Amino acid sequence: MTTIDAHTLTWQKSSYSGSNINCVEVARVPEAVAVRDSKDPDGPALVFTPTAFTAFLRRL
C-alpha cells in the first residue's frame, strides 16, 4: 500500500463553493484521485482510480 502525504497535494473545490468551507475537495495523485472533506483537511481522504472516480461522478 502506498502512503500519500495529503499536505503536499494541490486540493481543489468547485467554484460554486465560493468561500464556503463545507465542501468536497479533490486532488490528483499519481494514477489516482484523492477526495476529502474541506472541514477536516487533516482527516482521511478517499483515493479512487480514475475509472472509479469517473463512475462515482456519473452516479451523483
PDB file of N, CA, C and O in Angstrom:
ATOM      1  N   MET A   1       0.840  -1.175   0.000  1.00  0.00           N
ATOM      2  CA  MET A   1       0.000   0.000   0.000  1.00  0.00           C
ATOM      3  C   MET A   1       0.888   1.242   0.000  1.00  0.00           C
ATOM      4  O   MET A   1       1.843   1.326   0.772  1.00  0.00           O
ATOM      5  N   THR A   2       0.577   2.192  -0.854  1.00  0.00           N
ATOM      6  CA  THR A   2       1.332   3.431  -0.942  1.00  0.00           C
ATOM      7  C   THR A   2       0.726   4.477  -0.013  1.00  0.00           C
ATOM      8  O   THR A   2      -0.495   4.628   0.046  1.00  0.00           O
ATOM      9  N   THR A   3       1.568   5.192   0.705  1.00  0.00           N
ATOM     10  CA  THR A   3       1.113   6.270   1.574  1.00  0.00           C
ATOM     11  C   THR A   3       1.230   7.593   0.826  1.00  0.00           C
ATOM     12  O   THR A   3       2.238   7.859   0.170  1.00  0.00           O
ATOM     13  N   ILE A   4       0.204   8.408   0.929  1.00  0.00           N
ATOM     14  CA  ILE A   4       0.180   9.714   0.271  1.00  0.00           C
ATOM     15  C   ILE A   4       0.145  10.788   1.345  1.00  0.00           C
ATOM     16  O   ILE A   4      -0.697  10.741   2.242  1.00  0.00           O
ATOM     17  N   ASP A   5       1.051  11.756   1.264  1.00  0.00           N
ATOM     18  CA  ASP A   5       1.050  12.881   2.198  1.00  0.00           C
ATOM     19  C   ASP A   5       0.087  13.938   1.666  1.00  0.00           C
ATOM     20  O   ASP A   5       0.419  14.673   0.736  1.00  0.00           O
ATOM     21  N   ALA A   6      -1.095  14.013   2.251  1.00  0.00           N
ATOM     22  CA  ALA A   6      -2.139  14.918   1.774  1.00  0.00           C
ATOM     23  C   ALA A   6      -1.726  16.383   1.839  1.00  0.00           C
ATOM     24  O   ALA A   6      -2.261  17.208   1.098  1.00  0.00           O
ATOM     25  N   HIS A   7      -0.790  16.715   2.705  1.00  0.00           N
ATOM     26  CA  HIS A   7      -0.356  18.109   2.831  1.00  0.00           C
ATOM     27  C   HIS A   7       0.444  18.576   1.620  1.00  0.00           C
ATOM     28  O   HIS A   7       0.592  19.781   1.413  1.00  0.00           O
ATOM     29  N   THR A   8       0.959  17.659   0.822  1.00  0.00           N
ATOM     30  CA  THR A   8       1.758  18.037  -0.343  1.00  0.00           C
ATOM     31  C   THR A   8       0.926  18.127  -1.616  1.00  0.00           C
ATOM     32  O   THR A   8       1.442  18.507  -2.667  1.00  0.00           O
ATOM     33  N   LEU A   9      -0.352  17.783  -1.532  1.00  0.00           N
ATOM     34  CA  LEU A   9      -1.207  17.789  -2.714  1.00  0.00           C
ATOM     35  C   LEU A   9      -1.815  19.165  -2.953  1.00  0.00           C
ATOM     36  O   LEU A   9      -1.932  19.975  -2.034  1.00  0.00           O
ATOM     37  N   THR A  10      -2.198  19.413  -4.192  1.00  0.00           N
ATOM     38  CA  THR A  10      -2.904  20.637  -4.549  1.00  0.00           C
ATOM     39  C   THR A  10      -4.392  20.305  -4.585  1.00  0.00           C
ATOM     40  O   THR A  10      -4.878  19.667  -5.519  1.00  0.00           O
ATOM     41  N   TRP A  11      -5.103  20.747  -3.558  1.00  0.00           N
ATOM     42  CA  TRP A  11      -6.520  20.438  -3.421  1.00  0.00           C
ATOM     43  C   TRP A  11      -7.354  21.496  -4.122  1.00  0.00           C
ATOM     44  O   TRP A  11      -7.011  22.678  -4.103  1.00  0.00           O
ATOM     45  N   GLN A  12      -8.455  21.069  -4.742  1.00  0.00           N
ATOM     46  CA  GLN A  12      -9.350  21.981  -5.449  1.00  0.00           C
ATOM     47  C   GLN A  12     -10.784  21.688  -5.042  1.00  0.00           C
ATOM     48  O   GLN A  12     -11.132  20.560  -4.692  1.00  0.00           O
ATOM     49  N   LYS A  13     -11.614  22.736  -5.095  1.00  0.00           N
ATOM     50  CA  LYS A  13     -13.039  22.549  -4.856  1.00  0.00           C
ATOM     51  C   LYS A  13     -13.802  23.294  -5.935  1.00  0.00           C
ATOM     52  O   LYS A  13     -13.220  24.085  -6.678  1.00  0.00           O
ATOM     53  N   SER A  14     -15.063  23.052  -6.023  1.00  0.00           N
ATOM     54  CA  SER A  14     -15.893  23.671  -7.043  1.00  0.00           C
ATOM     55  C   SER A  14     -15.903  25.186  -6.898  1.00  0.00           C
ATOM     56  O   SER A  14     -15.900  25.713  -5.786  1.00  0.00           O
ATOM     57  N   SER A  15     -15.913  25.875  -8.025  1.00  0.00           N
ATOM     58  CA  SER A  15     -16.008  27.338  -7.991  1.00  0.00           C
ATOM     59  C   SER A  15     -17.369  27.778  -7.448  1.00  0.00           C
ATOM     60  O   SER A  15     -17.510  28.921  -7.014  1.00  0.00           O
ATOM     61  N   TYR A  16     -18.355  26.912  -7.463  1.00  0.00           N
ATOM     62  CA  TYR A  16     -19.668  27.218  -6.907  1.00  0.00           C
ATOM     63  C   TYR A  16     -19.639  27.282  -5.386  1.00  0.00           C
ATOM     64  O   TYR A  16     -20.575  27.794  -4.773  1.00  0.00           O
ATOM     65  N   SER A  17     -18.589  26.773  -4.776  1.00  0.00           N
ATOM     66  CA  SER A  17     -18.477  26.757  -3.319  1.00  0.00           C
ATOM     67  C   SER A  17     -18.185  28.131  -2.741  1.00  0.00           C
ATOM     68  O   SER A  17     -18.527  28.398  -1.589  1.00  0.00           O
ATOM     69  N   GLY A  18     -17.562  29.003  -3.514  1.00  0.00           N
ATOM     70  CA  GLY A  18     -17.203  30.323  -3.019  1.00  0.00           C
ATOM     71  C   GLY A  18     -16.291  30.218  -1.811  1.00  0.00           C
ATOM     72  O   GLY A  18     -15.316  29.466  -1.833  1.00  0.00           O
ATOM     73  N   SER A  19     -16.595  30.961  -0.762  1.00  0.00           N
ATOM     74  CA  SER A  19     -15.770  30.921   0.447  1.00  0.00           C
ATOM     75  C   SER A  19     -16.291  29.902   1.460  1.00  0.00           C
ATOM     76  O   SER A  19     -15.759  29.798   2.565  1.00  0.00           O
ATOM     77  N   ASN A  20     -17.311  29.164   1.093  1.00  0.00           N
ATOM     78  CA  ASN A  20     -17.892  28.150   1.974  1.00  0.00           C
ATOM     79  C   ASN A  20     -16.872  27.051   2.244  1.00  0.00           C
ATOM     80  O   ASN A  20     -16.215  26.571   1.319  1.00  0.00           O
ATOM     81  N   ILE A  21     -16.734  26.648   3.515  1.00  0.00           N
ATOM     82  CA  ILE A  21     -15.762  25.595   3.841  1.00  0.00           C
ATOM     83  C   ILE A  21     -16.399  24.209   3.887  1.00  0.00           C
ATOM     84  O   ILE A  21     -15.702  23.219   4.106  1.00  0.00           O
ATOM     85  N   ASN A  22     -17.701  24.127   3.685  1.00  0.00           N
ATOM     86  CA  ASN A  22     -18.394  22.835   3.729  1.00  0.00           C
ATOM     87  C   ASN A  22     -18.420  22.220   2.340  1.00  0.00           C
ATOM     88  O   ASN A  22     -19.462  22.174   1.687  1.00  0.00           O
ATOM     89  N   CYS A  23     -17.267  21.751   1.898  1.00  0.00           N
ATOM     90  CA  CYS A  23     -17.135  21.281   0.527  1.00  0.00           C
ATOM     91  C   CYS A  23     -16.359  19.973   0.454  1.00  0.00           C
ATOM     92  O   CYS A  23     -15.714  19.547   1.412  1.00  0.00           O
ATOM     93  N   VAL A  24     -16.444  19.368  -0.690  1.00  0.00           N
ATOM     94  CA  VAL A  24     -15.603  18.229  -1.015  1.00  0.00           C
ATOM     95  C   VAL A  24     -14.458  18.768  -1.859  1.00  0.00           C
ATOM     96  O   VAL A  24     -14.680  19.542  -2.790  1.00  0.00           O
ATOM     97  N   GLU A  25     -13.242  18.364  -1.539  1.00  0.00           N
ATOM     98  CA  GLU A  25     -12.070  18.781  -2.304  1.00  0.00           C
ATOM     99  C   GLU A  25     -11.468  17.568  -2.997  1.00  0.00           C
ATOM    100  O   GLU A  25     -11.541  16.450  -2.487  1.00  0.00           O
ATOM    101  N   VAL A  26     -10.876  17.795  -4.155  1.00  0.00           N
ATOM    102  CA  VAL A  26     -10.220  16.718  -4.897  1.00  0.00           C
ATOM    103  C   VAL A  26      -8.792  17.124  -5.221  1.00  0.00           C
ATOM    104  O   VAL A  26      -8.480  18.308  -5.341  1.00  0.00           O
ATOM    105  N   ALA A  27      -7.938  16.132  -5.361  1.00  0.00           N
ATOM    106  CA  ALA A  27      -6.542  16.358  -5.741  1.00  0.00           C
ATOM    107  C   ALA A  27      -6.091  15.193  -6.610  1.00  0.00           C
ATOM    108  O   ALA A  27      -6.487  14.048  -6.392  1.00  0.00           O
ATOM    109  N   ARG A  28      -5.264  15.499  -7.592  1.00  0.00           N
ATOM    110  CA  ARG A  28      -4.687  14.442  -8.421  1.00  0.00           C
ATOM    111  C   ARG A  28      -3.447  13.893  -7.740  1.00  0.00           C
ATOM    112  O   ARG A  28      -2.614  14.637  -7.223  1.00  0.00           O
ATOM    113  N   VAL A  29      -3.350  12.600  -7.753  1.00  0.00           N
ATOM    114  CA  VAL A  29      -2.151  11.913  -7.276  1.00  0.00           C
ATOM    115  C   VAL A  29      -1.742  10.960  -8.394  1.00  0.00           C
ATOM    116  O   VAL A  29      -2.549  10.684  -9.281  1.00  0.00           O
ATOM    117  N   PRO A  30      -0.521  10.452  -8.377  1.00  0.00           N
ATOM    118  CA  PRO A  30      -0.113   9.557  -9.461  1.00  0.00           C
ATOM    119  C   PRO A  30      -1.113   8.408  -9.653  1.00  0.00           C
ATOM    120  O   PRO A  30      -1.325   7.587  -8.761  1.00  0.00           O
ATOM    121  N   GLU A  31      -1.709   8.380 -10.827  1.00  0.00           N
ATOM    122  CA  GLU A  31      -2.632   7.315 -11.224  1.00  0.00           C
ATOM    123  C   GLU A  31      -3.861   7.200 -10.336  1.00  0.00           C
ATOM    124  O   GLU A  31      -4.440   6.120 -10.224  1.00  0.00           O
ATOM    125  N   ALA A  32      -4.273   8.311  -9.695  1.00  0.00           N
ATOM    126  CA  ALA A  32      -5.443   8.264  -8.817  1.00  0.00           C
ATOM    127  C   ALA A  32      -6.000   9.668  -8.589  1.00  0.00           C
ATOM    128  O   ALA A  32      -5.416  10.665  -9.011  1.00  0.00           O
ATOM    129  N   VAL A  33      -7.145   9.715  -7.909  1.00  0.00           N
ATOM    130  CA  VAL A  33      -7.775  10.968  -7.499  1.00  0.00           C
ATOM    131  C   VAL A  33      -8.102  10.835  -6.016  1.00  0.00           C
ATOM    132  O   VAL A  33      -8.727   9.860  -5.599  1.00  0.00           O
ATOM    133  N   ALA A  34      -7.680  11.815  -5.221  1.00  0.00           N
ATOM    134  CA  ALA A  34      -7.960  11.821  -3.785  1.00  0.00           C
ATOM    135  C   ALA A  34      -9.131  12.764  -3.516  1.00  0.00           C
ATOM    136  O   ALA A  34      -9.268  13.796  -4.173  1.00  0.00           O
ATOM    137  N   VAL A  35      -9.970  12.406  -2.551  1.00  0.00           N
ATOM    138  CA  VAL A  35     -11.151  13.194  -2.189  1.00  0.00           C
ATOM    139  C   VAL A  35     -11.175  13.335  -0.671  1.00  0.00           C
ATOM    140  O   VAL A  35     -10.962  12.363   0.053  1.00  0.00           O
ATOM    141  N   ARG A  36     -11.438  14.560  -0.190  1.00  0.00           N
ATOM    142  CA  ARG A  36     -11.513  14.787   1.260  1.00  0.00           C
ATOM    143  C   ARG A  36     -12.590  15.813   1.589  1.00  0.00           C
ATOM    144  O   ARG A  36     -13.103  16.497   0.703  1.00  0.00           O
ATOM    145  N   ASP A  37     -12.921  15.911   2.855  1.00  0.00           N
ATOM    146  CA  ASP A  37     -13.882  16.875   3.382  1.00  0.00           C
ATOM    147  C   ASP A  37     -13.113  18.143   3.748  1.00  0.00           C
ATOM    148  O   ASP A  37     -12.172  18.088   4.538  1.00  0.00           O
ATOM    149  N   SER A  38     -13.503  19.275   3.184  1.00  0.00           N
ATOM    150  CA  SER A  38     -12.773  20.520   3.444  1.00  0.00           C
ATOM    151  C   SER A  38     -12.857  20.964   4.904  1.00  0.00           C
ATOM    152  O   SER A  38     -12.007  21.725   5.364  1.00  0.00           O
ATOM    153  N   LYS A  39     -13.871  20.498   5.639  1.00  0.00           N
ATOM    154  CA  LYS A  39     -13.984  20.855   7.058  1.00  0.00           C
ATOM    155  C   LYS A  39     -12.947  20.141   7.906  1.00  0.00           C
ATOM    156  O   LYS A  39     -12.664  20.555   9.030  1.00  0.00           O
ATOM    157  N   ASP A  40     -12.380  19.070   7.369  1.00  0.00           N
ATOM    158  CA  ASP A  40     -11.422  18.259   8.125  1.00  0.00           C
ATOM    159  C   ASP A  40     -10.212  17.932   7.242  1.00  0.00           C
ATOM    160  O   ASP A  40     -10.008  16.773   6.881  1.00  0.00           O
ATOM    161  N   PRO A  41      -9.410  18.942   6.892  1.00  0.00           N
ATOM    162  CA  PRO A  41      -8.296  18.707   5.968  1.00  0.00           C
ATOM    163  C   PRO A  41      -7.234  17.752   6.500  1.00  0.00           C
ATOM    164  O   PRO A  41      -6.465  17.190   5.721  1.00  0.00           O
ATOM    165  N   ASP A  42      -7.182  17.563   7.805  1.00  0.00           N
ATOM    166  CA  ASP A  42      -6.223  16.610   8.370  1.00  0.00           C
ATOM    167  C   ASP A  42      -6.829  15.219   8.543  1.00  0.00           C
ATOM    168  O   ASP A  42      -6.157  14.290   8.992  1.00  0.00           O
ATOM    169  N   GLY A  43      -8.094  15.088   8.186  1.00  0.00           N
ATOM    170  CA  GLY A  43      -8.771  13.801   8.297  1.00  0.00           C
ATOM    171  C   GLY A  43      -8.443  12.894   7.120  1.00  0.00           C
ATOM    172  O   GLY A  43      -7.573  13.203   6.307  1.00  0.00           O
ATOM    173  N   PRO A  44      -9.144  11.784   7.040  1.00  0.00           N
ATOM    174  CA  PRO A  44      -8.856  10.811   5.983  1.00  0.00           C
ATOM    175  C   PRO A  44      -9.289  11.308   4.610  1.00  0.00           C
ATOM    176  O   PRO A  44     -10.173  12.156   4.487  1.00  0.00           O
ATOM    177  N   ALA A  45      -8.660  10.771   3.601  1.00  0.00           N
ATOM    178  CA  ALA A  45      -9.030  11.041   2.213  1.00  0.00           C
ATOM    179  C   ALA A  45      -9.329   9.708   1.539  1.00  0.00           C
ATOM    180  O   ALA A  45      -8.683   8.698   1.817  1.00  0.00           O
ATOM    181  N   LEU A  46     -10.300   9.722   0.664  1.00  0.00           N
ATOM    182  CA  LEU A  46     -10.593   8.549  -0.152  1.00  0.00           C
ATOM    183  C   LEU A  46      -9.766   8.655  -1.422  1.00  0.00           C
ATOM    184  O   LEU A  46      -9.624   9.743  -1.980  1.00  0.00           O
ATOM    185  N   VAL A  47      -9.223   7.549  -1.882  1.00  0.00           N
ATOM    186  CA  VAL A  47      -8.408   7.554  -3.098  1.00  0.00           C
ATOM    187  C   VAL A  47      -9.048   6.603  -4.102  1.00  0.00           C
ATOM    188  O   VAL A  47      -9.257   5.423  -3.822  1.00  0.00           O
ATOM    189  N   PHE A  48      -9.353   7.146  -5.280  1.00  0.00           N
ATOM    190  CA  PHE A  48     -10.007   6.401  -6.348  1.00  0.00           C
ATOM    191  C   PHE A  48      -9.075   6.267  -7.546  1.00  0.00           C
ATOM    192  O   PHE A  48      -8.253   7.147  -7.799  1.00  0.00           O
ATOM    193  N   THR A  49      -9.202   5.177  -8.275  1.00  0.00           N
ATOM    194  CA  THR A  49      -8.573   5.121  -9.594  1.00  0.00           C
ATOM    195  C   THR A  49      -9.347   6.095 -10.476  1.00  0.00           C
ATOM    196  O   THR A  49     -10.497   6.406 -10.168  1.00  0.00           O
ATOM    197  N   PRO A  50      -8.754   6.585 -11.560  1.00  0.00           N
ATOM    198  CA  PRO A  50      -9.506   7.489 -12.439  1.00  0.00           C
ATOM    199  C   PRO A  50     -10.821   6.872 -12.938  1.00  0.00           C
ATOM    200  O   PRO A  50     -11.834   7.565 -13.025  1.00  0.00           O
ATOM    201  N   THR A  51     -10.806   5.600 -13.259  1.00  0.00           N
ATOM    202  CA  THR A  51     -12.017   4.928 -13.736  1.00  0.00           C
ATOM    203  C   THR A  51     -13.087   4.888 -12.652  1.00  0.00           C
ATOM    204  O   THR A  51     -14.255   5.159 -12.928  1.00  0.00           O
ATOM    205  N   ALA A  52     -12.707   4.556 -11.440  1.00  0.00           N
ATOM    206  CA  ALA A  52     -13.662   4.504 -10.332  1.00  0.00           C
ATOM    207  C   ALA A  52     -14.196   5.893  -9.999  1.00  0.00           C
ATOM    208  O   ALA A  52     -15.376   6.037  -9.681  1.00  0.00           O
ATOM    209  N   PHE A  53     -13.348   6.917 -10.066  1.00  0.00           N
ATOM    210  CA  PHE A  53     -13.786   8.281  -9.772  1.00  0.00           C
ATOM    211  C   PHE A  53     -14.789   8.753 -10.823  1.00  0.00           C
ATOM    212  O   PHE A  53     -15.794   9.380 -10.486  1.00  0.00           O
ATOM    213  N   THR A  54     -14.521   8.456 -12.085  1.00  0.00           N
ATOM    214  CA  THR A  54     -15.452   8.813 -13.155  1.00  0.00           C
ATOM    215  C   THR A  54     -16.792   8.122 -12.946  1.00  0.00           C
ATOM    216  O   THR A  54     -17.841   8.745 -13.105  1.00  0.00           O
ATOM    217  N   ALA A  55     -16.768   6.850 -12.594  1.00  0.00           N
ATOM    218  CA  ALA A  55     -18.006   6.114 -12.330  1.00  0.00           C
ATOM    219  C   ALA A  55     -18.749   6.719 -11.140  1.00  0.00           C
ATOM    220  O   ALA A  55     -19.973   6.836 -11.173  1.00  0.00           O
ATOM    221  N   PHE A  56     -18.028   7.099 -10.101  1.00  0.00           N
ATOM    222  CA  PHE A  56     -18.613   7.744  -8.923  1.00  0.00           C
ATOM    223  C   PHE A  56     -19.321   9.040  -9.326  1.00  0.00           C
ATOM    224  O   PHE A  56     -20.465   9.265  -8.933  1.00  0.00           O
ATOM    225  N   LEU A  57     -18.656   9.886 -10.101  1.00  0.00           N
ATOM    226  CA  LEU A  57     -19.243  11.162 -10.519  1.00  0.00           C
ATOM    227  C   LEU A  57     -20.474  10.966 -11.392  1.00  0.00           C
ATOM    228  O   LEU A  57     -21.437  11.726 -11.286  1.00  0.00           O
ATOM    229  N   ARG A  58     -20.452   9.972 -12.239  1.00  0.00           N
ATOM    230  CA  ARG A  58     -21.597   9.719 -13.123  1.00  0.00           C
ATOM    231  C   ARG A  58     -22.836   9.303 -12.345  1.00  0.00           C
ATOM    232  O   ARG A  58     -23.955   9.446 -12.839  1.00  0.00           O
ATOM    233  N   ARG A  59     -22.651   8.795 -11.144  1.00  0.00           N
ATOM    234  CA  ARG A  59     -23.785   8.332 -10.346  1.00  0.00           C
ATOM    235  C   ARG A  59     -24.302   9.387  -9.369  1.00  0.00           C
ATOM    236  O   ARG A  59     -25.259   9.139  -8.636  1.00  0.00           O
ATOM    237  N   LEU A  60     -23.679  10.550  -9.359  1.00  0.00           N
ATOM    238  CA  LEU A  60     -24.149  11.623  -8.473  1.00  0.00           C
ATOM    239  C   LEU A  60     -25.388  12.291  -9.031  1.00  0.00           C
ATOM    240  O   LEU A  60     -25.921  13.216  -8.417  1.00  0.00           O
TER     241      LEU A  60
END
